[in-house]
């Protein structure tokens, strides 16, 4: 018996600090970055230590990123979308 399977959604791309990243439908921004080998996308306010996802459920706020020009987006909760522009967030995201 052959079952009809729904078509597999096509991968898409987003950028991280100017680098093209491939993402899959349903992935969070954090998952897409992890899959591309990116482990840190934020620096701390004091000392500039690198941070990425820690809890993975939106509780700790270590995964904050600037997405499409909007700082302080929780990358572990935010669905990745085709054409998203993700940049490393420095400090509060409002630092210049």
C-alpha positions, 0 to 999 in steps of 0.5 A: 500500500502506497501512502500519499505523503505531504510534500516536504517543505523546502528549506529557505535562507536567512542571514546572520551577520551577513552570512547566509544560513539555511533554515527549515520550516518550523525551526526557531531562529536559535535552531537555525543558528545552531544547525549552522554551527553558530553558538553565540549571537549576543554579548553581555552588557558588562564584559562582552561575554558571548551568549547563545541559547541556554534554557531553550524555552524562553525563560533565561533571555540568554538567546536575545538577538537582533532580528530584522533590526529589532533588538531583544528578540528571544531567538529560541522562541522566534520562528525563523522566516525566509529572508530574516536578517539576524545580527549579533546583539551587543549589550542591551541591543540599544548600545552604539 
